Amino acid sequence: MKLINCKWQQLILSLGCLLLILACNSFYPSTNQDAKFLKVATDPTFIPFEIQTASGKLEGFDIDLMNAIAQIAGFRVKFENLPFDGMISTLQAKTVDAAINGITITAERLKTIAFSRPYFKAGLAIAVRQDNHNIKDFNTLQGKKIAVQIGSTGADFAKTIPNARISTFNSGPEFFQDLLNGNVDAVVSDAFATLYAIKNGKLKGIKVVADLLTQEYYGIATPKDSPYLNTINKAIATLLSNGTYKQIYQKWFNAEPLQLPES
């Protein structure tokens, strides 16, 4: 009798393990080779959100987050490198399923594309050369040469600066180099990306001044009426609740994540 009971216990234990494995596989189905590819546009020049290593590998906060979302949602991500200023039109044409690139949710953009729930709280900051003591806030930007990235909220914001002479660039490294060379007086760009670059020694001779110029939220952009948007939102909610989002945030920013609204 004891032998029979023992066999039944082993059978029940084995069945329990099998059910647990099946449950885990259904929750993290990214290893399924039959899972649908999600084409996601990104521009790997927005450090530390998007980075392309010397070997061509994509890294960064957004890349880790998108991969985690795909794992939970059951997608396989296929990243496509695109210039930032071409992402909105690409989404409108529906040649990609989504875009992640520190894209700020704005009322203007919501007219033509859709966004996920916010996944990052950010803001614009002013960057100047270390020896510049004249530019301290918005008012002291008047009449100055300002560098911005094409298609960014920084570019939109710069238009509100009285008499500013605006220079546009395709990527962050380009306009920061122009700042270091003395061709522009200041850069208006994402605060987190600028601070990260300065901290890691890639922007020696540059500093961030004053408080944030704006408060904004990043979202994953999709075409209007995307069939994937609801799934993406549910995955973000799961990552926020199970601690994965916090782990990714701390990996790249070494800080506690800021509170995010649901919409």
Buried (B, 14 or more C-beta within 10 A) or exposed (E): EEEEEEEEEEEEEEEEEEEEEEEEEEEBBBEEEEBEEBBBBBBBBBBBBBBBEEEEEBBBBBBBBBBBBBBBBBBBBEBEEBBBBBBBEBBEEEEBBBBBBBBBBBEEBEEEBBBBBBBBBBBBBBBBBEEBEEBEEBEBBEEBBBBBBBBBBBBBBBEEBEEBEBBBBBBBBBBBBBBBEEEBBBBBBBBBBBBBBBEEEEBEEBBBBBEBBBEBBBBBBBBEEBEBBEBBBBBBBBBBEEEBBEEBBEEBBEEEBEEBEEE
